[in-house]
Amino acid sequence: MAKKIDESKTWDEALAWLREHGFDLLEAPGTQGRTFLRKLNCSCAIEKSGADGVKVFAHPGCLVGGEIAKLVNKGYQQFLKTSKAEVPATADQLKALHQFSEELKEALGQPSLYNEALGTTSTSYQYDRMVNRDKPEADRPKRPWEKAGAAAATKMKPA
C-alpha cells in the first residue's frame, strides 16, 4: 500500500534552497509574499500560501522577450508563446525548462511525477485537426482543404 509522504517545505526553507542552487530571486513589485525565480533563461513566480506554505503562482516557462512563455504543443512542434510572439521551441530550451521545473519541484518539496520526469509537458495541446471540434459544425471555421475543395467544385460546375 502506498504511503502519503508530505515533504512540502516552508517559505523560508524553499527560498534558502533556491538561493543555494543558483536561482535568481526577485521580489514582485507592489505585492508582498510573491517572488519571481530565474535560472537557465527560464522563470516562474511563487507566492506565500497560508501561514508558511509555498505555491506556484506563474508556471515555469522559458523567457522570450522578457516575458514568461507558455509551452504549446501543436502535434508536430512545440512552441513558446507569449502575449506578443510565438516561436518554435529548441531542444536546448526544452532541456533547460525540464531541468528548471524538476529543481523547482525539489525546492518546494513537491513530487516528481513519472510522465513529467520523462520530459517537458506543455501548458496546452493544440493539434491542428482537433481545434474547434467542440463547436457545432456550422460554427467551425473552414479548413484549408475544405476551402480548396469548395473552390475546385465551383470551377468544375458548367456555366
C-alpha positions as CSV (number, residue, x, y, z in Angstrom):
1,M,0.0,0.0,0.0
2,A,1.3,3.4,-1.0
3,K,2.2,5.8,1.8
4,K,1.4,9.5,1.6
5,I,4.6,11.5,2.1
6,D,4.4,15.2,2.9
7,E,7.7,16.8,2.3
8,S,6.5,20.2,1.4
9,K,8.8,23.0,2.6
10,T,8.1,26.2,4.3
11,W,8.5,29.6,2.6
12,D,11.9,30.3,4.2
13,E,13.2,26.8,3.5
14,A,12.2,27.0,-0.1
15,L,13.8,30.4,-0.6
16,A,17.0,29.2,1.1
17,W,17.2,26.1,-1.1
18,L,16.6,28.1,-4.3
19,R,19.4,30.6,-3.4
20,E,21.8,27.8,-2.6
21,H,21.1,26.2,-6.0
22,G,21.8,29.2,-8.2
23,F,18.3,30.7,-8.7
24,D,18.0,34.4,-9.0
25,L,15.2,35.7,-6.8
26,L,13.3,38.9,-7.4
27,E,10.5,40.2,-5.2
28,A,7.5,41.0,-7.3
29,P,6.9,44.8,-7.3
30,G,3.8,46.0,-5.5
31,T,3.0,42.7,-3.8
32,Q,4.1,41.0,-0.7
33,G,4.9,37.3,-0.4
34,R,5.4,36.8,-4.2
35,T,8.8,36.1,-5.8
36,F,10.0,35.6,-9.3
37,L,12.6,32.9,-9.9
38,R,15.1,32.8,-12.8
39,K,17.6,30.2,-13.9
40,L,18.8,28.8,-17.2
41,N,16.8,31.5,-19.1
42,C,13.6,30.1,-17.5
43,S,11.4,31.7,-15.0
44,C,8.3,31.3,-12.8
45,A,6.6,33.0,-9.8
46,I,5.9,31.6,-6.4
47,E,3.9,33.0,-3.6
48,K,3.4,32.5,0.1
49,S,0.4,30.3,0.8
50,G,-1.3,30.1,4.1
51,A,0.7,30.6,7.2
52,D,4.1,29.5,5.8
53,G,3.4,27.4,2.7
54,V,4.5,27.9,-0.9
55,K,2.6,27.6,-4.1
56,V,3.4,28.3,-7.8
57,F,1.7,31.5,-9.0
58,A,3.0,31.6,-12.6
59,H,4.0,28.2,-14.0
60,P,7.6,27.7,-15.3
61,G,8.4,28.8,-18.8
62,C,11.3,30.0,-21.0
63,L,11.9,33.7,-21.1
64,V,11.1,35.2,-24.6
65,G,11.4,38.9,-24.9
66,G,11.4,39.4,-21.1
67,E,8.1,37.5,-20.7
68,I,7.5,34.0,-19.3
69,A,6.4,32.0,-22.4
70,K,4.0,29.1,-22.0
71,L,4.8,25.8,-23.8
72,V,2.2,24.9,-26.5
73,N,2.3,21.5,-28.3
74,K,0.8,21.6,-31.8
75,G,1.5,17.9,-32.5
76,Y,4.3,18.4,-35.0
77,Q,6.3,21.0,-33.0
78,Q,6.3,22.6,-29.5
79,F,6.2,26.4,-29.4
80,L,6.9,29.1,-26.8
81,K,4.0,31.5,-26.7
82,T,3.9,35.0,-25.1
83,S,1.3,37.7,-25.5
84,K,3.3,39.2,-28.4
85,A,5.1,36.2,-30.1
86,E,5.1,32.5,-30.8
87,V,8.4,30.9,-31.6
88,P,9.4,27.2,-32.1
89,A,11.0,25.7,-29.0
90,T,14.5,24.4,-29.4
91,A,15.9,21.2,-27.8
92,D,18.1,23.3,-25.6
93,Q,15.2,25.4,-24.4
94,L,13.1,22.3,-23.6
95,K,16.0,20.7,-21.7
96,A,16.5,23.9,-19.7
97,L,12.8,24.1,-18.9
98,H,12.7,20.5,-17.8
99,Q,15.7,20.9,-15.5
100,F,14.2,24.2,-14.1
101,S,10.9,22.5,-13.4
102,E,12.5,19.5,-11.7
103,E,14.7,21.7,-9.5
104,L,11.7,23.8,-8.6
105,K,9.7,20.8,-7.5
106,E,12.6,19.7,-5.3
107,A,12.9,23.2,-3.8
108,L,9.2,23.2,-2.9
109,G,9.1,19.6,-1.8
110,Q,6.6,18.6,-4.5
111,P,6.5,15.1,-6.0
112,S,8.1,14.5,-9.4
113,L,5.5,12.5,-11.4
114,Y,6.6,9.8,-13.9
115,N,5.2,11.4,-17.0
116,E,6.7,14.8,-16.1
117,A,10.1,13.2,-15.3
118,L,10.3,11.8,-18.8
119,G,10.4,15.3,-20.4
120,T,8.7,18.6,-20.6
121,T,4.9,18.8,-20.5
122,S,3.1,21.5,-22.4
123,T,0.7,24.0,-20.9
124,S,-1.7,23.3,-23.8
125,Y,-2.1,20.9,-26.7
126,Q,-3.4,22.4,-30.0
127,Y,-3.4,19.8,-32.7
128,D,-4.4,21.3,-36.0
129,R,-7.2,18.9,-36.8
130,M,-8.6,19.0,-33.3
131,V,-9.1,22.8,-32.9
132,N,-12.8,23.8,-32.7
133,R,-14.1,20.3,-32.7
134,D,-16.1,21.1,-29.6
135,K,-18.1,23.7,-31.6
136,P,-21.2,22.9,-33.7
137,E,-20.3,22.1,-37.3
138,A,-21.9,25.3,-38.6
139,D,-19.8,27.4,-36.2
140,R,-16.4,25.8,-37.1
141,P,-14.1,27.7,-39.4
142,K,-13.5,26.1,-42.8
143,R,-10.2,24.2,-43.0
144,P,-7.8,25.0,-45.9
145,W,-8.6,21.7,-47.6
146,E,-12.3,22.4,-47.3
147,K,-11.9,25.8,-48.8
148,A,-9.8,24.4,-51.7
149,G,-12.4,21.7,-52.3
150,A,-15.2,24.2,-52.5
151,A,-13.2,26.4,-54.9
152,A,-12.4,23.4,-57.1
153,A,-16.1,22.3,-57.1
154,T,-17.1,25.8,-58.2
155,K,-14.7,25.7,-61.1
156,M,-16.0,22.3,-62.2
157,K,-19.6,23.4,-62.5
158,P,-20.8,24.2,-66.0
159,A,-21.7,27.8,-66.6
